[in-house]
Amino acid sequence: MSPSTILDELRGGHSAAVRTGLFWLVLGAVATVLVVVLMSPAMGGLVGLPGHVLEEPAPRTSARPRPQLTPVQKLAARRTSVRVALGQVGVRERGANRGARIVNFRRAVVGPGENPRAAEPWCADFVSWAWRRAGVPIGFNGAGSDYVPELVAWARLQRSWRWARDGYAPRTGDLIVYASGGSRRGHIGMVVKVQGGRVHTVEGNLRDRVMRRSLKPWDPSVTGFITPV
């Protein structure tokens, strides 16, 4: 039945029931058209999204304000994070990115979709674990992160990102971000101390283990630093 015919029936129908039924039919048709249009990809609607996105929560794009710590508390947190990280030196993978201790580091990263048994690079999990053990969880909403670019994004939002090229003098407990694997944010470790013009670090997933190393803060591989507190 065409729209004009329906309107004629509404105006001149012989039965109130018929007119009422046609009225609701037209209303339902209009509502259906509106829903289809609004949900279409051209309107940015849900039809344009892959199915798995509809099932997942919104990405973490906001940052919980960092806890207000006194200078003494900040220093204690920095020292504690480094102490617990150094206590893991020598831990090695058991298989590619696997092992009971590696799984333990990954448990520091929480949130929907996180799988501590996933065989993935774990340098970001390691620093997330160390700072959680120090009582100051890092990352969006304190959830930690297994992805270095996400930690950098969090730091920039918190205004705690420092470019190495700007001559920043890193401190104990800072996170050091390296260019690696074709990305300027491809690897991350923790600053233990700065001595003799060199930065001494402890890092997870470095040569498949937790180990220490030292380098100059302006080394070309260093992209920048994160100050968690």
Backbone hydrogen bonds, N-H to C=O, Kabsch-Sander energy under -0.5 kcal/mol:
donor,donor_aa,acceptor,acceptor_aa,energy
6,I,2,S,-2.3
7,L,3,P,-2.3
8,D,4,S,-2.3
9,E,5,T,-2.3
10,L,6,I,-2.2
11,R,7,L,-2.1
12,G,8,D,-2.8
13,G,9,E,-2.0
19,R,15,S,-2.3
20,T,16,A,-2.5
21,G,17,A,-2.5
22,L,18,V,-2.6
23,F,19,R,-2.2
24,W,20,T,-2.1
25,L,21,G,-1.8
26,V,22,L,-2.5
27,L,23,F,-2.3
28,G,24,W,-2.4
29,A,25,L,-2.1
30,V,26,V,-2.4
31,A,27,L,-2.3
32,T,28,G,-2.2
33,V,29,A,-2.1
34,L,30,V,-2.2
35,V,31,A,-2.3
36,V,32,T,-2.3
37,V,33,V,-2.4
38,L,34,L,-2.7
39,M,35,V,-1.8
40,S,37,V,-1.2
43,M,40,S,-1.2
44,G,41,P,-1.7
45,G,40,S,-2.5
47,V,39,M,-1.9
48,G,45,G,-1.4
49,L,46,L,-1.9
53,V,50,P,-1.0
54,L,50,P,-1.1
55,E,51,G,-0.9
56,E,52,H,-0.7
56,E,53,V,-0.7
61,T,59,P,-1.0
69,L,67,P,-1.2
74,K,70,T,-2.6
75,L,71,P,-2.1
76,A,72,V,-2.2
77,A,73,Q,-2.5
78,R,74,K,-2.4
79,R,75,L,-2.4
80,T,76,A,-2.5
81,S,77,A,-2.5
82,V,78,R,-1.9
83,R,79,R,-2.5
84,V,80,T,-2.6
85,A,81,S,-1.7
86,L,82,V,-2.8
87,G,83,R,-1.4
88,Q,85,A,-1.7
89,V,86,L,-1.6
90,G,210,V,-2.8
91,V,88,Q,-2.4
93,E,208,D,-2.2
94,R,98,R,-3.2
95,G,93,E,-0.5
97,N,95,G,-0.6
98,R,95,G,-1.3
103,V,99,G,-2.3
104,N,100,A,-1.7
105,F,101,R,-1.8
106,R,102,I,-2.2
107,R,103,V,-1.3
108,A,105,F,-1.6
109,V,106,R,-1.9
110,V,108,A,-0.7
110,V,143,A,-2.0
114,E,111,G,-1.8
118,A,115,N,-2.0
120,E,118,A,-1.8
126,F,122,W,-2.0
127,V,123,C,-1.6
128,S,124,A,-2.1
129,W,125,D,-2.5
130,A,126,F,-2.2
131,W,127,V,-2.2
132,R,128,S,-1.9
133,R,129,W,-2.4
134,A,130,A,-1.1
135,G,132,R,-1.6
136,V,131,W,-2.3
142,G,139,G,-2.3
143,A,140,F,-1.9
144,G,138,I,-2.7
150,E,147,Y,-0.8
151,L,147,Y,-1.5
152,V,148,V,-2.2
153,A,149,P,-2.3
154,W,150,E,-2.4
155,A,151,L,-2.5
156,R,152,V,-2.5
157,L,153,A,-2.0
158,Q,154,W,-2.0
159,R,155,A,-0.5
159,R,156,R,-0.7
160,S,155,A,-3.3
161,W,155,A,-0.5
162,R,225,F,-2.9
164,A,223,T,-2.0
166,D,163,W,-1.1
167,G,164,A,-1.8
168,Y,163,W,-0.8
173,G,191,V,-3.0
174,D,171,R,-2.2
175,L,226,I,-2.6
176,I,189,G,-1.7
177,V,224,G,-2.9
178,Y,187,H,-2.8
179,A,221,S,-2.9
180,S,183,S,-2.7
183,S,180,S,-1.7
186,G,178,Y,-1.8
186,G,183,S,-0.8
187,H,178,Y,-1.3
189,G,176,I,-2.2
190,M,202,V,-2.2
191,V,174,D,-3.1
192,V,200,H,-3.4
193,K,200,H,-1.5
195,Q,198,R,-2.4
198,R,195,Q,-1.5
199,V,215,L,-3.9
200,H,193,K,-3.1
200,H,198,R,-0.6
201,T,199,V,-0.5
201,T,213,R,-3.2
202,V,190,M,-2.2
203,E,211,M,-2.7
206,L,209,R,-2.4
207,R,205,N,-0.7
209,R,206,L,-0.6
210,V,91,V,-2.2
211,M,203,E,-2.2
211,M,209,R,-0.6
213,R,201,T,-1.5
215,L,199,V,-1.9
219,D,216,K,-2.3
222,V,219,D,-2.1
223,T,177,V,-2.7
223,T,221,S,-0.6
224,G,177,V,-1.4
225,F,162,R,-3.1
226,I,175,L,-2.4
227,T,160,S,-2.4
